[in-house]
Every structure is written in structure tokens, then in C-alpha cells.
């Protein structure tokens, strides 16, 4: 779908309307909510109904323990700066050689990555392709 000026304007109108409805449904602590407020609140999903993650239910929680269980060239997960990456496909493509990646598999490689690549944009953009999600815990 192409974003035309008309579609952008329509999206802005819908966004403004949504913010207005949500804002009107909220009452100050010392005010009594209006009769219309419960209807709006009932239309919103309860926090318990909202999914905790977009990952499938059988997808592992991305803890350091889960990262450590993926510590081989055939299944290589690395935590870097609070994110977990599956570098399995990158192991044999790394310009510095596979050993530089396999030594990181199953670990938090933040300091080694930062020491080697320190803010370079190319390594950062390469990592984005292999992102699994945020490190938990």
C-alpha cells in the first residue's frame, strides 16, 4: 500500500481521535467518572488480556541461560548490549573469520563486540538482521 498524502492525513485524524477518546475517558482522581467513561474503558482490552510478547508461546525467554544453551557454531546465540542475536548464519560469513564469532556463542559478548567494533555502523547494521529480541533478566 502506498502512503499518499490523503492516507497520511486520514491516519493522523484516526490517531488524534484515538488520543481524544482515551484522554476523555480518564478522570482526575477527585472527579467522579462520567457515565460514558465505563463504556470506553470496557472497549479497551484489560492488561491481563494483552500479550506479553509478540513471540510464539513456544519461543524461549531470552535469558543468559537460554543464550548459554546455544553455544555452538551450529546454533550460535550471543547477547550484545541487552539484545540477543542468532549469529548461526553469520559465523562463516564474518570477515574476521568464524573463530571470532564461535568464541562468542552462548555468551554475553558486549565487551568484546564493543572493543572490536566500537560504534562502527556496519557491524551494528549487520547485527540487526539477526536480532531475536531483548535479553530478559
C-alpha positions as CSV (number, residue, x, y, z in Angstrom):
1,X,0.0,0.0,0.0
2,X,1.4,3.4,-1.0
3,X,1.2,6.2,1.6
4,X,-0.4,9.1,-0.2
5,X,-0.9,12.5,1.4
6,X,-4.6,11.6,1.7
7,X,-3.9,8.4,3.5
8,X,-1.4,10.1,5.9
9,X,-4.0,12.7,6.7
10,X,-6.6,10.0,7.4
11,X,-4.1,8.2,9.6
12,X,-3.4,11.4,11.5
13,X,-7.2,12.0,12.0
14,X,-7.7,8.5,13.4
15,X,-4.7,8.8,15.7
16,X,-6.0,12.2,17.0
17,X,-9.4,10.7,17.5
18,X,-8.0,7.7,19.5
19,X,-6.0,10.0,21.7
20,X,-9.0,12.2,22.3
21,X,-11.2,9.2,23.3
22,X,-8.6,7.8,25.6
23,X,-8.0,11.2,27.2
24,X,-11.7,11.9,27.7
25,X,-12.2,8.5,29.4
26,X,-9.6,9.3,32.1
27,X,-10.8,11.3,35.1
28,X,-8.9,13.2,37.6
29,X,-8.6,11.3,40.9
30,X,-11.0,13.6,42.7
31,X,-13.6,13.6,40.0
32,X,-16.5,11.2,39.5
33,X,-16.2,9.5,36.1
34,X,-18.9,10.3,33.6
35,X,-21.5,7.8,32.6
36,X,-19.7,7.4,29.2
37,X,-16.3,6.6,30.6
38,X,-17.0,2.9,31.6
39,X,-18.2,2.1,28.1
40,X,-14.9,3.3,26.6
41,X,-12.9,1.5,29.3
42,X,-14.8,-1.7,28.6
43,X,-13.9,-1.4,25.0
44,X,-10.2,-1.3,25.8
45,X,-8.5,-4.7,26.5
46,X,-7.6,-5.5,30.1
47,X,-3.9,-5.6,30.8
48,X,-4.1,-9.3,31.5
49,X,-5.6,-9.8,28.1
50,X,-2.7,-8.1,26.3
51,X,0.1,-10.4,25.1
52,X,3.4,-10.1,27.0
53,X,5.4,-10.6,23.8
54,X,4.9,-11.0,20.1
55,X,6.9,-14.2,20.1
56,X,5.1,-17.5,19.7
57,X,4.2,-19.2,23.0
58,X,6.8,-22.0,22.5
59,X,9.6,-19.4,21.8
60,X,12.2,-19.4,24.6
61,X,12.5,-16.5,27.0
62,X,15.8,-14.8,26.1
63,X,17.8,-15.1,29.3
64,X,21.5,-15.6,29.6
65,X,20.7,-19.2,30.5
66,X,18.9,-19.6,27.1
67,X,21.8,-17.9,25.3
68,X,24.3,-20.3,27.1
69,X,22.3,-23.3,25.7
70,X,23.0,-22.1,22.2
71,X,26.8,-22.1,22.3
72,X,28.0,-23.8,19.1
73,X,28.7,-22.8,15.5
74,X,25.6,-24.8,14.5
75,X,23.4,-22.9,17.0
76,X,25.0,-19.6,18.0
77,X,23.3,-17.1,20.1
78,X,25.1,-14.1,21.5
79,X,23.9,-11.3,23.9
80,X,25.2,-7.9,23.0
81,X,24.1,-4.6,24.7
82,X,20.9,-6.2,26.2
83,X,19.8,-7.8,22.9
84,X,20.0,-11.4,21.8
85,X,21.2,-12.3,18.3
86,X,21.2,-15.7,16.5
87,X,24.5,-15.5,14.6
88,X,24.4,-19.0,13.3
89,X,24.2,-17.9,9.7
90,X,26.8,-15.2,10.2
91,X,29.5,-17.5,11.7
92,X,31.1,-18.5,8.4
93,X,30.4,-15.1,6.8
94,X,32.3,-12.9,9.3
95,X,35.1,-11.1,7.6
96,X,37.5,-11.7,10.6
97,X,36.9,-15.5,10.5
98,X,34.5,-17.9,12.1
99,X,36.6,-18.2,15.2
100,X,35.8,-14.6,16.2
101,X,32.1,-15.4,16.3
102,X,32.2,-19.0,17.6
103,X,34.2,-17.8,20.7
104,X,31.2,-15.6,21.5
105,X,28.5,-18.2,21.0
106,X,26.5,-18.8,24.2
107,X,27.9,-15.7,26.0
108,X,27.3,-12.0,26.6
109,X,29.7,-10.7,24.0
110,X,29.0,-7.0,24.7
111,X,32.5,-6.0,25.8
112,X,34.3,-8.0,23.1
113,X,32.0,-6.6,20.4
114,X,32.4,-3.0,21.7
115,X,36.2,-3.4,22.0
116,X,36.4,-4.7,18.4
117,X,33.8,-2.6,16.6
118,X,33.3,0.4,19.0
119,X,30.4,2.3,17.4
120,X,31.1,1.4,13.7
121,X,27.8,1.4,11.8
122,X,28.4,-1.5,9.5
123,X,28.7,-4.2,12.3
124,X,25.7,-2.6,14.1
125,X,23.5,-2.9,10.9
126,X,24.7,-6.4,10.3
127,X,23.6,-7.4,13.9
128,X,20.1,-6.0,13.2
129,X,19.5,-8.8,10.7
130,X,20.0,-11.5,13.3
131,X,18.1,-9.9,16.3
132,X,15.9,-12.4,18.3
133,X,14.8,-9.9,20.9
134,X,15.7,-8.2,24.2
135,X,17.7,-10.0,26.9
136,X,15.5,-10.8,29.9
137,X,16.8,-10.7,33.5
